[in-house]
Amino acid sequence: MKDTELIKQKIDIVDLIGEYVQLKPAGINHKGLCPFHQEKSPSFMANRERQSWHCFGCNKGGDVFSFVQEIEGMDFVEALKMLAQKAGIQLTNTFEDKESSSQKNRIKDINAKATAFYHHVLLNTEASKDARAYLETRGLTKDTIVDWQIGFIPDQWDLLTTYLLKKGYSIDDLVASGLTIKKDGATAGSSKGFYDRFRGRIMFPIWDVHGNVVGFTGRVLVETEKSGGKYVNTPQTPVYDKSRVVFGLNKAKQEIRKKDVVVMVEGQMDVIACHQAGMKNVVATSGTALTSEQIVLLKRYATNVNMAFDADEAGVKAAKRGIDIAVEQGMRVRVIEIPDGAGKDPDECLKKNPEVWFQAVEKASPMMDWYFSRTFAGKNLSDPQVKQQIVDILLPEITRIPYAVERDHWLQQLASRIGVDTNILREDIKRVEKKTSPPPMASAQAPTQPSSSTIKKAVSREEQLFERYLMAVLVSGEGESLLHVQDHRFPQFQTFALFPLYEKLKVQYTSVRSLQTDSFREFFEKQDEENPLDILIMKAHLELDDLEAKDMKKEAEETLFGLHETLRQARLKSLELALRQAEAEKNQESMQDILREVQDLNTM
């Protein structure tokens, strides 16, 4: 029996959904308010017999896998692993190296034990009275301390290491977890010559999005010359990569999804203080500028982000890289500005007047409004050099916006403010793009082979269609439509991560007029510890199980037609903009080339 079928037998869909949604019996169904959109009357149904769910309000639905993917923001493989663990099932294909996975699990277990140890020490020992008093001065309640599992470790050399060794963990795993440090000359496998990384510190656990403790931040209670800095974080470990973790997201994700807004602050205490005050959609990065990996994670739950950061030049510079990445990936960014005198950060502002902070979040300025206001403030617009300086600051920000209409709006705003024609700014865009664009890749470079990230990464609408088309081909075994992929007309095909798989399928079908996917498995196993082909076929069975075998070919052909049409429309829009640019430049040759391609596309 397949893993997916076994999981469906073991997991009761009503009980699973009941962990997230309050359901009530309604005939053969169970009914409740949909967790994926706002509604007053329940339109969400779960059916135990069919092991399915559906919302008649937003038309989302599926099985246990699709529900977990939707509510947890997981991809299929992550949902598969989570449900297998919940059902107590050992997957026949674990999709990862077993030895590595075993160590990761041991480290997560170590972190969980350390969290409980630190928390117990804080709440129940005399040595922690000053730490408790400090947290009280910071305004944290007992419930908040318990909810966030805040702890304390006295300034002793190896208190935690000794405790965990007695619990049966190996010194090698303690070092790998980042909680224990090896002295120079210490012998591997021996407990001598090792000491705690965190000593004399208030401890804040760091969770991943699924609620596993993956690391810690330790805030020193009494600073000395030997304390090693106010804050110390867990280093890079097999389970902790600070560029991929968003502090508080495990607690904030449902509220973020509900409001479609991420409130991003700088410090962990800011996050905790906001949650305590009732603002539950607040998160922070783990001591880094916002990274592309964190943006991808946040986009699972919302498309809008309101950011708070220090208003000085250093604070703006530190935040700018993250803002740029968020904008380039299509997120709507707003800037939270705390009024002068209301507090230097959200935590302080909440202590002085919570209403001021809530209003600052509500009235956050659209990013470009904030950029314009900041850049034009106090400038002498009668000086042409000052105008050029303003353009040099704002034009790169405008070109970074991925939406054409919005980008054109801000271009017109800038032209109006400095008193020039928009065509002059469009001419200057070429200089900006030439300055900021990466060096071109050699055209002869072969497409990269798909890896495990092929299925996991966030993909465009076009890639989603291409993936579904391949799924229908693989499940049906009908390869005729492989000959109709017009990669010569749409070079975008060659950028798709699954294009190498299409090429191999096409070569095989052209040669023998059949598809034998088993012959590709060895090829893909050499590329990565996860097998994209297996994942794709498994996903295909889940998504296309409701189709008859005879309908699979039709599904492939219709999806391919939709993909062609999507690419055609996107190319026509691109050509429309290019034509406007060529007209402005009075470039007759370019205009003729563009019109010729438009005509070709309209006759397809």
JOJOJO-V847208 format. One record per pair of residues at least 12 apart in sequence whose C-alpha atoms are under 6 Angstrom apart, sorted by the first residue. I is the first residue (numbers start at 1). GAP is how many residues later the second one is. D is the distance in Angstrom with one decimal. If there is no record, write none. Layout:
I	GAP	D
I	GAP	D
//
This chain:
10	77	5.8
13	38	5.7
13	51	6.0
14	34	5.9
29	17	5.7
29	18	4.8
30	15	5.6
30	16	5.1
31	13	5.7
31	14	4.7
32	12	5.3
43	12	5.6
43	13	5.4
43	14	5.8
73	227	5.2
75	381	6.0
95	435	4.6
96	433	5.6
107	70	5.5
111	102	5.9
118	33	4.3
118	34	5.0
118	35	5.9
119	30	5.9
119	31	5.8
119	32	3.9
122	29	5.0
122	30	4.8
150	53	5.7
150	54	5.1
151	51	5.7
151	52	4.8
152	49	5.8
152	50	4.4
152	51	5.3
153	46	5.7
153	47	5.4
153	48	5.6
154	45	5.8
154	46	4.4
155	44	4.5
155	45	3.8
157	38	5.8
158	37	4.7
158	38	5.0
178	56	5.8
179	18	5.4
180	15	5.6
180	16	4.7
180	17	5.4
181	13	5.6
181	14	5.4
181	16	5.9
182	12	4.6
201	17	5.3
201	18	5.1
201	19	4.3
201	20	5.4
202	16	5.5
202	17	5.1
203	14	5.9
203	15	4.6
204	12	5.6
204	13	5.1
209	40	5.6
209	41	4.4
210	40	5.8
211	39	5.6
214	25	5.7
214	26	5.3
215	19	5.4
216	17	5.8
216	18	5.4
217	15	5.8
217	16	4.5
218	13	5.6
218	14	5.2
219	12	4.7
242	44	5.7
244	49	5.4
244	50	5.3
246	38	5.9
246	39	5.0
247	36	5.6
247	37	5.1
247	38	5.8
248	35	5.0
249	34	5.9
252	28	5.5
252	29	4.7
255	26	5.2
256	25	4.9
257	44	4.8
257	45	5.7
260	42	4.4
261	41	5.7
261	43	4.8
261	44	5.4
262	19	5.9
262	43	4.5
263	19	4.6
263	42	5.8
263	43	4.8
263	44	6.0
264	18	5.9
264	19	5.3
264	20	5.5
264	43	4.7
265	19	5.1
265	43	5.0
266	18	5.5
270	76	5.6
270	77	4.8
271	12	5.7
273	74	5.7
289	33	5.8
290	32	4.2
303	28	5.0
304	27	5.6
304	28	4.6
305	28	5.0
306	27	5.9
306	28	4.6
306	29	5.6
307	28	5.0
307	29	5.6
308	28	4.9
328	72	5.9
333	34	5.5
334	30	5.6
334	31	5.2
334	32	4.3
334	33	4.8
335	29	5.2
335	30	5.2
335	32	5.8
336	24	5.9
336	25	5.6
336	28	4.6
450	47	5.7
451	77	5.6
452	78	5.3
452	80	5.9
465	98	5.9
469	87	4.9
469	90	5.6
471	69	5.0
472	80	5.7
472	84	5.2
476	76	5.5
477	38	5.8
482	24	5.7
579	12	6.0
//
